[in-house]
Amino acid sequence: MRALFLLTIFLSTTPLLADQMQESGINWKAIRTLNGVFALHDGPNCYNSTLIAKGYTQIISQTGDEELKYYLWTFCDRENGPPKVGDIIVKTVGAESEIEHAATYIGSGKIFEKLSSAGIDGYFAHSPPGVFHGNLLLSSQYTIRKIKDSSYFKDELESIRIYRCQPALKVRKKTDRFRSSPDFRMLRLTKQMLSDLAFNKDPGNLEEYKTLSDKIHSIAGLLDHLSGYGEKDLFLYVNAASIWIHILNMQREFDSQNIPTSASYNQLTDSLKSLSERIRSAQDSDKINFILGASNELNPIQ
C-alpha cells in the first residue's frame, strides 16, 4: 500500500509529457508506473484508471461513473470500427449510459485496466476456497492484458462501446477555466485527502476524519449555492459525485459509527440530489440524461 501511495504523489506532481500525449492520447508514463501494482482498498477503480491513462486526471482516487461519462460525452465520439490506440473501451449494462467497466486501448489487441475489488464477485465466483484470496488480489491489480483475456470484455462483445477522445492537453485547456476556481480547488484537495486516507487507513485516527467531515460539510454548502446552469456547475457536480461514492465505500468498509463522516456524508447526499434536480431543470438535454442517468440513486447512510 505504501508503494501505491508514493505512486499517487508521483503522478500528482509529475507533468504530462506533451509530445507523447499529443501523439497517442495516452499517458504512457502513468500506465508504465501503475502496471502490475495491486490496490486492494476502496480508492481507485476502473473509471479512475481510465481517466489517468488518458491524462485527464492525476489523482488516484475513487471516480464516479458521472465523472467518466462527462468526459465521454464532452470530449469523445462513439466509433463503430475497431479500436485505435488511445480509445476508451466501456462495457454497458442495459441502457447505453449504464457503464459497468472501462479500460484504455493501448494497441496490439491490448488494454490497460483495473478490476475494482468491489463488484467483481462474478470474476471468481467459482474459484476453490483456497485460491479465493489470490483471485481477489488479482482483481485489484492494474494490468495490461489482451481484450479477450479481460473478465469484463471477453464474453460481452455486443455490449462493448468504443470512444475516440481528444488528447489530454486539449481537454485540459477547456477544463482549466473550471479547475482554476477556488470551488474546484476545494474538491481537488478533498479528493487528494481521500486518496491519502485510502492508502493509510487508521480508524483510530479520528482527527483526520474530523477534518474530512469539515471538508465534506463545506462542499455540501458549496453545492447548495450553485444554480445548476452552465458547464461549470456540471463539472463541479460530477467531481463532487466522485467524492460521494468514495466516502460511501469508505463507510461500508468500516463501522460508520467509528468514523465521524456519516452526518456530513448524508448532508452531501442531500446537496447532490438537489443540485442534480436543478441541473436537469436548467439544462434538459441528451448530454445531461447521459451523464446523470435516468434516475437519482444517491442514498443516505442508514
C-alpha positions as CSV (number, residue, x, y, z in Angstrom):
1,M,0.0,0.0,0.0
2,R,2.9,2.4,0.8
3,A,4.3,1.9,-2.7
4,L,1.0,2.8,-4.3
5,F,0.7,5.8,-2.0
6,L,4.1,7.0,-3.3
7,L,2.8,6.5,-6.9
8,T,-0.1,8.8,-6.0
9,I,2.4,11.5,-5.1
10,F,4.5,10.8,-8.2
11,L,1.5,11.0,-10.6
12,S,0.1,14.2,-8.9
13,T,3.5,16.0,-9.1
14,T,4.8,14.8,-12.5
15,P,3.9,16.9,-15.5
16,L,2.4,15.2,-18.5
17,L,4.7,14.7,-21.5
18,A,3.3,16.9,-24.2
19,D,4.8,15.1,-27.2
20,Q,3.6,11.6,-26.2
21,M,0.2,12.9,-25.1
22,Q,-0.4,14.6,-28.4
23,E,0.9,11.7,-30.4
24,S,-1.1,8.8,-28.9
25,G,-3.6,10.4,-26.5
26,I,-2.2,8.2,-23.7
27,N,-0.2,9.0,-20.6
28,W,2.3,6.2,-21.1
29,K,4.3,7.2,-18.0
30,A,1.3,6.7,-15.8
31,I,0.5,3.3,-17.4
32,R,4.0,2.0,-17.1
33,T,4.2,3.2,-13.5
34,L,0.9,1.6,-12.4
35,N,1.1,-1.6,-14.4
36,G,1.3,-4.6,-12.1
37,V,0.6,-2.6,-8.9
38,F,-2.0,-4.1,-6.5
39,A,-4.6,-1.7,-5.0
40,L,-6.9,-3.7,-2.7
41,H,-8.8,-0.9,-1.0
42,D,-11.7,1.5,-1.5
43,G,-9.7,4.0,-3.5
44,P,-9.1,3.7,-7.3
45,N,-11.4,2.0,-9.7
46,C,-11.7,1.3,-13.4
47,Y,-13.2,4.7,-14.2
48,N,-10.3,6.4,-12.4
49,S,-7.6,4.3,-14.0
50,T,-9.1,5.1,-17.5
51,L,-9.0,8.9,-16.8
52,I,-5.4,8.6,-15.5
53,A,-4.4,6.6,-18.6
54,K,-5.9,9.3,-20.8
55,G,-4.1,12.0,-18.8
56,Y,-7.4,13.6,-17.8
57,T,-6.6,13.3,-14.1
58,Q,-3.5,12.7,-12.0
59,I,-5.2,11.8,-8.6
60,I,-5.6,8.2,-7.8
61,S,-9.0,8.1,-6.1
62,Q,-12.5,6.7,-6.4
63,T,-14.2,8.1,-9.5
64,G,-17.9,8.0,-10.1
65,D,-19.4,7.0,-13.4
66,E,-20.9,10.5,-13.8
67,E,-17.4,11.9,-14.0
68,L,-16.3,9.4,-16.6
69,K,-19.5,10.0,-18.6
70,Y,-18.9,13.7,-18.5
71,Y,-15.6,13.2,-20.4
72,L,-17.1,10.6,-22.8
73,W,-19.9,12.9,-23.8
74,T,-18.0,16.2,-23.9
75,F,-14.6,15.2,-25.4
76,C,-15.2,11.8,-27.1
77,D,-17.1,10.4,-30.1
78,R,-18.6,6.9,-30.4
79,E,-16.8,4.7,-33.0
80,N,-18.2,1.6,-34.8
81,G,-14.9,0.3,-36.2
82,P,-12.1,-1.5,-34.4
83,P,-10.4,0.4,-31.6
84,K,-7.3,2.5,-32.1
85,V,-4.5,3.4,-29.7
86,G,-5.9,5.8,-27.0
87,D,-9.5,4.8,-27.4
88,I,-11.6,4.2,-24.3
89,I,-13.5,0.9,-24.3
90,V,-16.5,0.5,-22.0
91,K,-18.9,-2.3,-21.2
92,T,-22.5,-1.1,-20.8
93,V,-25.4,-2.7,-19.0
94,G,-29.0,-2.1,-20.0
95,A,-29.1,1.5,-21.2
96,E,-26.1,2.8,-23.1
97,S,-25.4,5.2,-20.3
98,E,-25.0,2.5,-17.7
99,I,-21.3,1.8,-17.7
100,E,-20.1,-1.3,-15.8
101,H,-16.5,-1.2,-16.8
102,A,-14.0,0.9,-18.6
103,A,-10.4,0.4,-20.0
104,T,-8.0,2.1,-22.3
105,Y,-6.9,0.5,-25.6
106,I,-3.1,0.6,-26.0
107,G,-2.7,-1.3,-29.3
108,S,-2.0,-4.8,-30.5
109,G,-5.2,-6.1,-29.0
110,K,-4.2,-5.0,-25.5
111,I,-5.9,-2.8,-22.9
112,F,-4.9,-1.1,-19.7
113,E,-7.5,-1.8,-16.9
114,K,-8.1,-2.1,-13.2
115,L,-10.7,-4.5,-12.0
116,S,-12.1,-2.9,-8.8
117,S,-12.2,-5.0,-5.7
118,A,-15.9,-4.2,-5.3
119,G,-18.5,-5.6,-7.6
120,I,-16.4,-8.3,-9.3
121,D,-17.7,-11.4,-7.5
122,G,-18.6,-13.0,-10.8
123,Y,-14.9,-12.8,-11.7
124,F,-14.0,-15.6,-9.3
125,A,-17.4,-16.8,-8.0
126,H,-16.5,-20.5,-8.9
127,S,-12.9,-20.4,-7.5
128,P,-12.0,-23.0,-4.9
129,P,-11.8,-21.6,-1.4
130,G,-8.0,-22.0,-1.3
131,V,-7.5,-19.6,-4.2
132,F,-10.2,-17.1,-3.3
133,H,-7.9,-14.5,-1.7
134,G,-5.4,-14.8,-4.6
135,N,-8.1,-14.1,-7.1
136,L,-9.4,-11.2,-5.1
137,L,-6.0,-9.7,-5.0
138,L,-5.6,-10.2,-8.8
139,S,-8.9,-8.5,-9.3
140,S,-7.5,-5.3,-7.8
141,Q,-4.3,-5.1,-10.0
142,Y,-3.5,-2.5,-12.6
143,T,-2.9,-4.7,-15.6
144,I,-2.0,-4.7,-19.3
145,R,-3.8,-7.6,-21.0
146,K,-5.4,-8.8,-24.2
147,I,-9.0,-7.7,-24.6
148,K,-10.0,-11.3,-25.0
149,D,-8.5,-12.1,-21.6
150,S,-10.4,-9.4,-19.7
151,S,-13.1,-10.8,-17.5
152,Y,-15.4,-8.0,-18.5
153,F,-14.9,-8.0,-22.2
154,K,-14.2,-11.5,-23.4
155,D,-17.8,-12.8,-23.5
156,E,-19.6,-9.5,-23.9
157,L,-18.7,-8.1,-27.3
158,E,-22.2,-7.0,-28.0
159,S,-22.2,-4.6,-25.0
160,I,-18.8,-3.0,-25.8
161,R,-18.7,0.6,-26.8
162,I,-15.6,2.4,-28.2
163,Y,-15.0,6.1,-27.7
164,R,-12.3,8.1,-29.5
165,C,-11.3,11.1,-27.4
166,Q,-9.5,14.4,-27.6
167,P,-5.9,14.4,-26.2
168,A,-5.4,15.5,-22.6
169,L,-3.7,18.8,-23.4
170,K,-6.7,19.9,-25.5
171,V,-9.2,18.7,-22.8
172,R,-7.3,20.4,-20.0
173,K,-7.3,23.7,-21.9
174,K,-11.1,23.5,-21.9
175,T,-11.5,22.5,-18.3
176,D,-8.7,24.7,-16.8
177,R,-11.2,27.6,-16.5
178,F,-13.1,25.4,-14.1
179,R,-10.1,23.9,-12.3
180,S,-8.6,27.3,-11.5
181,S,-11.6,28.3,-9.4
182,P,-11.5,28.2,-5.6
183,D,-14.6,26.0,-5.7
184,F,-12.8,23.3,-7.7
185,R,-9.7,23.6,-5.5
186,M,-11.7,22.6,-2.5
187,L,-12.9,19.5,-4.4
188,R,-9.4,18.6,-5.6
189,L,-7.9,18.9,-2.1
190,T,-10.7,16.7,-0.7
191,K,-10.1,14.1,-3.4
192,Q,-6.4,14.1,-2.6
193,M,-7.2,13.7,1.1
194,L,-9.5,10.7,0.4
195,S,-6.8,9.2,-1.7
196,D,-4.2,9.5,1.1
197,L,-6.7,8.0,3.6
198,A,-7.4,5.1,1.3
199,F,-3.7,4.2,1.4
200,N,-3.1,4.9,5.1
201,K,-6.4,3.8,6.7
202,D,-6.3,4.1,10.5
203,P,-9.8,4.0,12.0
204,G,-8.3,5.2,15.3
205,N,-7.0,8.4,13.8
206,L,-10.3,10.3,14.3
207,E,-8.7,13.7,13.9
208,E,-8.1,13.1,10.1
209,Y,-11.7,12.0,9.7
210,K,-12.9,15.1,11.6
211,T,-11.0,17.2,9.1
212,L,-12.6,15.2,6.3
213,S,-16.1,15.8,7.8
214,D,-15.5,19.5,7.8
215,K,-14.4,19.5,4.2
216,I,-17.4,17.5,3.1
217,H,-19.7,19.9,5.0
218,S,-18.1,22.8,3.1
219,I,-18.5,21.0,-0.2
220,A,-22.2,20.5,0.6
221,G,-22.6,24.1,1.3
222,L,-20.9,25.0,-2.0
223,L,-23.2,22.8,-4.0
224,D,-26.3,24.3,-2.3
225,H,-25.3,27.7,-3.7
226,L,-24.9,26.5,-7.3
227,S,-27.8,27.3,-9.7
228,G,-27.3,24.3,-11.9
229,Y,-26.9,26.5,-15.0
230,G,-23.8,26.2,-17.2
231,E,-20.8,23.8,-17.7
232,K,-19.0,24.8,-14.6
233,D,-21.8,23.7,-12.3
234,L,-22.0,20.4,-14.1
235,F,-18.2,19.9,-13.8
236,L,-18.3,20.6,-10.1
237,Y,-21.3,18.2,-9.7
238,V,-19.5,15.2,-11.3
239,N,-16.4,15.8,-9.3
240,A,-18.4,16.1,-6.1
241,A,-20.3,12.9,-7.0
242,S,-16.9,11.1,-7.2
243,I,-16.2,12.2,-3.7
244,W,-19.6,11.0,-2.6
245,I,-19.0,7.4,-3.9
246,H,-15.6,7.3,-2.4
247,I,-17.0,8.2,1.0
248,L,-19.8,5.7,0.6
249,N,-17.3,2.9,0.0
250,M,-15.2,4.0,3.0
251,Q,-18.3,3.9,5.2
252,R,-19.1,0.4,4.0
253,E,-15.7,-0.8,4.8
254,F,-15.6,0.5,8.4
255,D,-18.3,0.7,11.1
256,S,-19.8,4.1,10.3
257,Q,-20.2,4.8,14.0
258,N,-16.4,4.8,14.4
259,I,-15.8,7.3,11.7
260,P,-17.4,10.7,12.1
261,T,-18.3,11.3,8.5
262,S,-21.9,9.9,8.4
263,A,-23.7,13.2,9.1
264,S,-21.6,15.2,6.6
265,Y,-22.0,12.4,4.1
266,N,-25.8,12.5,4.4
267,Q,-25.6,16.3,4.0
268,L,-23.6,15.9,0.8
269,T,-26.1,13.3,-0.4
270,D,-29.0,15.8,0.0
271,S,-27.0,18.6,-1.6
272,L,-26.1,16.4,-4.6
273,K,-29.7,15.3,-5.1
274,S,-30.9,18.9,-5.0
275,L,-28.2,20.1,-7.4
276,S,-28.9,17.3,-9.9
277,E,-32.5,18.3,-9.9
278,R,-31.6,21.9,-10.6
279,I,-29.2,20.8,-13.4
280,R,-31.9,18.7,-15.0
281,S,-34.3,21.6,-14.9
282,A,-31.8,24.1,-16.2
283,Q,-30.0,22.0,-18.8
284,D,-32.5,19.5,-20.0
285,S,-30.6,17.7,-22.8
286,D,-29.4,14.3,-24.1
287,K,-26.0,15.2,-22.5
288,I,-27.5,15.6,-19.0
289,N,-29.6,12.5,-19.3
290,F,-26.4,10.5,-20.4
291,I,-24.2,11.9,-17.6
292,L,-26.7,11.9,-14.7
293,G,-28.6,8.7,-15.8
294,A,-32.3,8.1,-15.8
295,S,-32.8,8.4,-12.1
296,N,-31.1,9.8,-9.0
297,E,-29.9,6.8,-6.9
298,L,-28.0,8.7,-4.2
299,N,-28.9,7.3,-0.8
300,P,-28.0,8.3,2.7
301,I,-26.4,6.0,5.2
302,Q,-29.0,4.2,7.3
